[in-house]
Amino acid sequence: MNSHRQSATPVTTMRVAPLKLDVSPYRGGENEPLARWFVELDAAITARQLRDPIQQVLFAMSKLAGRAKSWAYGKRLAEPHCFYDLDDFKRELKKAFEPPQSEFRARAEF
């Protein structure tokens, strides 16, 4: 009797090491384009492979300075779970620091 042994072919998974991109601090100033800071932030979060929503928010908060930092940490002090995820954090930051404007103007400033 001829028996055949089958062996599983090992699957090699390439794991990409996290890249530590830095993000310029956002201060909440009038001439600081928030959309540009969001692009920088998203790139760094992706490169650093931050997948947990809370870690993403904490990383974003660590890149704030001045008025923006005071606002975020003050809000968190009053309500520890005030930001559910990164999208929520961005939405709240926009409400606090981005003046109402047209979409065209926002793109022109980017």
C-alpha positions in Angstrom: 0.0 0.0 0.0 1.4 3.3 -1.0 0.8 6.1 1.5 1.2 9.7 0.5 2.1 12.2 3.1 0.9 15.7 2.4 2.5 18.5 4.1 1.2 22.0 4.3 3.2 24.6 2.6 4.2 27.2 5.1 2.7 30.6 4.4 5.1 33.4 4.9 3.5 36.7 5.8 5.5 39.8 5.3 5.1 42.2 8.2 5.9 45.8 7.5 7.6 47.5 10.3 5.9 50.7 11.5 7.3 53.9 10.2 7.5 56.8 12.7 6.4 59.8 10.7 6.1 63.0 12.7 3.2 65.4 12.7 3.6 69.2 13.0 1.7 70.4 16.1 -1.7 72.0 15.5 -2.2 75.1 17.7 -5.6 76.2 16.6 -4.3 79.4 15.0 -6.3 81.3 12.3 -3.7 80.7 9.6 -3.3 77.0 10.3 -5.2 74.9 7.7 -6.8 72.1 9.7 -7.4 70.0 6.5 -3.7 69.9 5.9 -3.0 68.9 9.5 -5.6 66.1 9.1 -3.7 64.8 6.0 -0.5 64.8 8.0 -2.1 63.1 11.0 -3.7 60.4 8.9 -0.5 59.6 7.1 1.4 59.3 10.4 -1.4 57.1 12.0 -1.3 54.8 8.9 2.5 54.6 8.9 2.7 53.9 12.6 0.0 51.2 12.2 -2.2 52.5 14.9 -5.5 50.6 14.5 -7.1 51.0 17.9 -9.5 54.0 17.9 -8.5 55.2 21.4 -4.8 55.1 20.5 -5.5 57.1 17.3 -7.2 59.8 19.4 -4.5 59.9 22.0 -1.8 60.1 19.3 -3.7 63.0 17.7 -4.1 64.8 21.0 -0.4 64.4 21.6 0.2 66.4 18.4 -1.8 69.4 19.6 -0.3 72.6 21.1 -1.4 76.0 22.4 -5.2 76.7 22.3 -6.0 73.4 20.6 -4.2 71.4 23.3 -6.0 73.3 26.1 -9.3 72.8 24.4 -8.9 69.0 23.9 -7.5 68.2 27.3 -10.0 70.5 29.0 -12.8 68.7 27.2 -11.4 65.3 28.1 -11.0 66.4 31.8 -14.7 67.3 31.9 -15.7 64.1 30.1 -13.1 61.3 29.8 -14.9 59.5 27.0 -15.7 62.7 24.9 -14.0 61.4 21.8 -15.2 58.0 20.6 -12.9 57.6 17.7 -10.7 59.7 15.4 -13.5 60.8 13.2 -15.4 62.1 16.2 -12.3 63.9 17.4 -11.7 65.5 14.0 -15.4 66.6 13.8 -15.2 68.2 17.3 -11.9 69.9 16.5 -13.3 71.3 13.3 -16.3 72.7 15.1 -14.1 74.4 17.7 -11.3 75.8 15.4 -12.5 76.0 11.8 -14.7 79.0 10.9 -17.7 78.3 8.8 -16.7 78.6 5.2 -17.5 77.3 1.8 -16.0 74.1 0.5 -14.3 76.0 -2.3 -12.5 78.3 0.1 -11.4 75.3 2.2 -9.9 73.7 -0.8 -8.2 76.9 -1.9 -6.5 77.2 1.5 -5.3 73.7 1.5 
